[in-house]
Amino acid sequence: METIEIKIRNVDADVIAKIDRLASQKDQSREEFIRRLLRRFTDTSFMQDIVDQVEVEKLLLDVANHIHEQNKELERMLNEQK
């Protein structure tokens, strides 16, 4: 597989520090860590997993909001009976 060199400019120092810390935790160089991260990020199954997770989180949020609205309505009804 052909490889191409890329250069990223103007990256905040705190971002680089976090990348270095994460790479160190995996006993990897910064370069290797970013290379693997890019490969994983561009893997279509990985991306689909993220999309699926976001969809589930949206559904859960909708359900939580619905339950919250129902609870508010029940509370209002109970207060009216007093």
N, C-alpha and C positions, 0 to 999 in steps of 0.2 A: 504494500500500500504506500502510495506517495505521501510524503508529509510536507507541509508548508509551514514556514515560520510566521508567527503573528507577533505584533507588538501592541501593547495597550498602554496608552499614555494617560497622564493626569488621574491616577488612581489615588484616592485618599490614603494617607499613611495608616489610619486606623483600620482600613479595609485590608491593607497588606499585612498588618500585624495579626489580624484575625485569621487570614489565610495561612500565614506562617504558623500560628498556634495550632490550627486544625491539621495542617500538614504534618507538623511535629507529632501530634497525637497519633497519627497513622504511620509514623516513621517514614514519611515521604518528603521529598524536596517540594518546594513551592511549585516548581515546573511540573513535576509528576502529579501533584495534587490537582492542579488546574487542568492538566491534560485529561485525567480520569473524570473530573467533574464535567468537562465539556463533552466527553464521550457519553457519560451517563445522561446528561441533560438532553443530548440529541438522540438518544435511543427512543424510538417511537413508543415502545411499551412503557417505558418510564414516564414519558409525557402523558400517555393515556391514563396511567395510574394517578397522576396528579390531577388531571381533568376529572376523573371519576371521584376522587376524594373531595374535590371542590364541590361537585354536584351533590354528593351526600351531605356535606356540611351546609349547603344552601337549603336542602330539604329539611335537615334537622333544625336550622334556624327558623324556617317557615313553621314547622310544627311547634317549636318553642314559642314563637310569636302568637300563634293561634291559641295555645294553651293559656298564655298570659292574658289575651283578650277575653277568653272564656272565664278565667278567674276574676277578672275585673267585672264582668257582667254578673257573675254569681254574687260577688261582693255587693254590687249595687242593688241587686234584688233582695239580698238579706237585709241590707240597711233600710230598704223601703218597707220591709215587714215589721220593723221595730217600731 
